[in-house]
Amino acid sequence: MAQRLQALSQMNADLCTAKVEPDLLASAGHHGHRLLGADWVGLAARSADGRHYRLVPLHRDCVPPQSGTDLPGDGLSFRKVAEHGDVVEEHDLASSPYRDLAGLASAGMSSAIVVPLRVSDRPLGALTFARIGRERFTSDDGLLARQAGAFLASSIANLRATLASYRAETERHRAEMILGRRADELDTLNRLFEAFGRCDLGQAADLVTREFVGLRGIELCRLSAVDAAGVLRVVAMAGEHGARFLDEGPVVRSSSPDAIAVSSSSLALWRRPKVDDTASADLLRSLGVTSVFAQPIVLGGVAVGALTAGSTGGHRLVTDEHLVMARIVGDALAAEVADCGVGFWAAIEASTPRQSPVSSPI
């Protein structure tokens, strides 16, 4: 018995070192088979409402268990043991009144002992040890099985609590980051609207592109306007760390997002294209971006230009918040043009000289 208690102590020590539940159950199966000389060990995990149990066989050789089998709780020894804290022991599984134990008989098992997995009267499930042959479980076996169940239940509860705490902290950190980004976006809008009131339109256009590439997830931005001849031209551009659109040039190509947004007078957006959407994938590659949008600047029902921005990192995409900001800024630019009493291109041309739009990376 002293040797068995030592083995039980080693089981508890190994359970405490597990970092994820599959490893925890793999260790429990390894020790459970050796501790009680069992031919089969299984864990029945209780559902939140107690109406179902997921039966997961635990292996002898430390192999993490598979997903298991869902069983309705009615007529199971697992349910009786888990909910009432009892121990069920059967020496003739073929005649057992419990569906789960009778099922073990069909797998060649002849005797079994089922112990609860409970923490502070909170049922987690049940742990079953079964044997082939006629050797019965003794009273010592029952004590060891029950203690093993207690150790396993405590380890499961502790691991789940630790992971829940980690997830909560991760979510809290993520929420803080999102809140910080929203604050940064609001600061950007405030700076832009202040600039609209004190700058000429050309300077405001440059500021818009610089502010947009300062947003998280945006590395490229350009502003385009339709000239007197109906040609869409780039009037301001900025890129983070020297990044540039691959279709760069003073005149916007007809296949570019800017041109598509202007011709349709609606938002053009390419983000997370489907696997079979080769046209969208080709467009993104041709621009050197992973996602891109173009927000038309509409004056009097006519698109007079576009605000285009994109991301280049594989883990970054333009967001819905970026689209909302672009719409707000586009409407503000249209209002500024309306106040000037001339077209968008004419207002840009009348502005004070500024840095060349095709050589202004930041």
N, C-alpha and C positions, 0 to 999 in steps of 0.2 A: 504494500500500500504506500510505503514511503517513496518508492520509485515512481509510482503512478502520480502521487502528489507533486513530485518534482517535475514530472512531465507536464502536469497541469499548469504548474508555475511557468514553465518554459513556453507553453501555449499562450498564456496571458501576456508574457513579455513580447512574444512575436506579434500578437494582435495589436499591441500598443504602438508598434513601429510602423504599421501599415499606413500608407498615405492616401490610398484610394480604396473604395469598397471591393472591387474585384480581387485585389491583393489580400485584403482582409479575409475574404471568404476562401481564397486559395489556402491561406495559412490555417484557417479553421478546419478545412477538410483534411489537410495533411495531419494535423494533430488529432483530430477527432477519430480518424480511422485507427491510429496507433493507440490512443488512450483507452479506447473501449474494445479494441479488437474487432471493429465493425467492418462488415463487408460493403456497407452502403451508408452514406451520411447525406442528409439533405436538409436544406433550410427552406422553410415556408414563410415568405414575407407577406405580412398582412397589408391589404389595401387600406386606404384612409378611412373608408366607411365600414371596414370589416366584413364586407360581403364576398370578397375574393381573396385567394391566397396564390402567390406565385411560387411554385415549387422549383427549387434550384438544386440539383445534385452537386455535392461538394466532393472533389476528387482527392484521391490519396496522395498524388504526386505533385501537389502545389500548382496545379494548372488552374488558372482563373476560370470560374464557371461560365457557362453559356447563359442566355437570357432566361431560360426556364419555361415553365408551363403554367398558365393561369387556370385555376380551379375554383368553381363556386364553393363558398364556405360551408354550405349545408352538408351535414353528414361527415365532416372531416374531423379527425382527432386534432388536427392543427388548430382548428377554431376553438374547440373545447379547452385545449391547453393554453392557448394564447390569451383568451378572454378571462379565464378563471384562475390561471396560475397553477393548474393541476399538472400532474405527471401521468401520462398514459403508458402502460406497459402491457404488451400482448405477446403471448408465447405460441399462439396458433393463428398466424395472420390469415390463413385461408378462411377461417370462420369469424374474423373480426367484423364487428358491426360498423366499423368506420371505413368509408370508401377509400381513403388514402392508404390505409394499412392493408386492406384487401388487395389493392393494386400492387403493393410491394410483394405480396404472395405470388402474384402472377409473374413477377420478375425473379422468382426463385428464393425470396427471403422467407424465413420461418418465424422469426421473432423480432420485436422492435421495442424501443423505448422512445417516447416523445416528451421533450421538456420545453418549458416556455422560454420565450425571449421577451422579457419585460424589463422596463426601467421605470421605477417609481410608480408601479401599477399602470404604466402605459404599455399596452401590448404592441410589440413589434412583429411577432410571428412565433414560430416554433422551430425546434431543432430535433431532427429524428436520426437515431442510430439503429441500424438493422443488421441482422446476421443470417447467414445461411447455416443450416444444420440445426441440431437440437439443443445446443448450448444456450441456456437461459441467461438473461442479464441478472446479476446479483444485486443485493442491496448496496454494496460498494459501487457497483457500476452506476446505479441510480444516483447516488450522491455525486459521483464524478461528473455524470452527464448533466446534472442540474447545475453544478458549479461551472462547467464549461459553457452552458447556456447563459448563465449570468455574466460570465466574462465576455462572451461574444456580444450579448445585448448591449452591455456598457460600451464596448468598443465601437459598435455600429452607431449608437447614439452620439458618442463623442465625436466620431469622424464626421457624421452628418452635421452636427452642430458647428464643427470647425469649418466645414465647407460652406455652410450657410452663412457663417460670419464672414468668410472670405468673399463670397459672392456679394453680400450686403456692402462690404467695404469697397469692392470693385464698382458696384453700382453707384455708391455714394461718390466715389472719385469720378466716375463717368459723368454723373449729374453735375458735379462741380465744373468739369471741363466744358460741358455743353452750356452751362450758365455763363461761364467765362467767355465762350465764343459769342453767345447772344449779346453780352455786354460790349464786346469788341465791335460787333456788327452795328450796334446802336451808336457807338462812338464814331464809327466810320460815317454813318449817315449824318450825324450831327456836324462833323467836319465838312462834309460835302455841302450841306445846305448852308452852312456859314460861308463857305467859299462862293457859292452861287450868288450870294448877296454882295460880295465885294470884288469878285474877279470878272474879267471879261470871259466870254464863252470859250475862247481858245485855251486859256489857262485852266478853266474849269474842266475842260475835256481831258487835259493832261492829268489833272488831279484825280479825276474819276478812274482812269486806268491804273494809276499808281496805288490808289486806295484799294482797288479790287484785288490786285495781286498781293496785297498785304493780308487778305483774308485767308484763314486756314482752308486748304483744299483748292485754292486758286493759284496757279503759277503764271498764267498768261491772260492778258486782257487787251482788247483794242476797241476803238470807237471809230465808226465809219459814218460818212454822210453822202447823200446823193447830190452831185454837183448840178450846175445849170444845164448840162447836156444829158443828164439822166444817168451818169456814170457813178457807181458807188466807190468812194475813195476812203482810204484810211486817213484819219485826221489826228489820231493819238494812239500810242501803243506803249505797253510796259510789260516786262517779263521778269520773273524772279530768277536771280542768279544767271542772267543772260539768256533765259529760255525764250524761244521764238516760235511762232506758228510756222510750219514748213511751207505754207503757201504765201509767205510774206511777200509784200509788194505794195506799191502805192495804190494800185487798183485792185479791188476785191474780185476774185474769180466768181463766175456765175454759179459754180458748184459749192462755194463756201457757205457755212452756216449763216453768215451775215447777209449774203445775197438772198438766200432762201427765206430768211426772216423778213427781209424788206419786201420781197415779191409777194409773200403771202400775208404780210401785215400781222403775223402771229409768231409766237415763241417757237424757235427751232431748238430741239434738245436731243442729244445723243448720250445716253447713259445706260450702262449695263445692257448692251444689245444681246439678243438671243443668239444662241450658238449658230443657228442657220441663217442669221441676218448678216450675210457677207457684205452687203452694200454699206451698212452702218459701220462694220468693222473696217472696211476699206477707207471710208471717209475719215474715221478717227486716225488711222495710220497715216493717211495723206497729210493730216494736220499735225501729227506728232503728239497727239494727246490721248488720254484714256477716257475722257468725257468732255463735253463742250455744250454750251448753249449760246444762242443769240437772241437777244430781246430787242424787238423793233422799237424805234422811237417814232411815235405816231403824232402827227400834227394835222389837225383838221381832217381826220379820217384817212390820211395818207402817210405811209411809212417814209420818213425822210432820212433815216439812218438806222444804225443798230449798235448795240452794246454787246460785245462777244467776249466770253471768258471760258477758260478751260483748265483742266488739271492734267498733269503729266505723270504723276506717280501712280503705280499700279494699285496701291492701297488707298488712293484718294479719288473722290468723285465729287462733281459739283452737287450741291444739295438743294433741297426745296427752299431753304433759307436764302441761298444765293439767288435763286430765281425771284423770290419776293423782293430782295434788295434791288436787283436789276430792274424790276418793274417800277419800283419807287423812284429810282434814279432816272430811268428813262422818261417817266412822266414829268419829273422835275426839269429835265433838260428841255423837253417839249414846251413846258411852261415858260422857261427862260427864252426860248426862241420866239414864242408867241409875244412875249413882252418886247422883244426887239423889233417886231413888225416886219421882219424879213424871213426868208427861208433858213433852214438849218445850215446849209453850206454857205450861204451868204453871210450869216452871222459869224461862222467860223472864220471866213476870209476877212471879215472886217475887224477881227480881233487883233490884238498886238502880236508881234512876232514871238514865236516860241520854238522850243527844241524840235528838231525834225522828228516826225512821228515814227520813222522807221529806224531810228537809232537811239532809242531811249530805254534800254534795259536797266533794271535796278538790281 
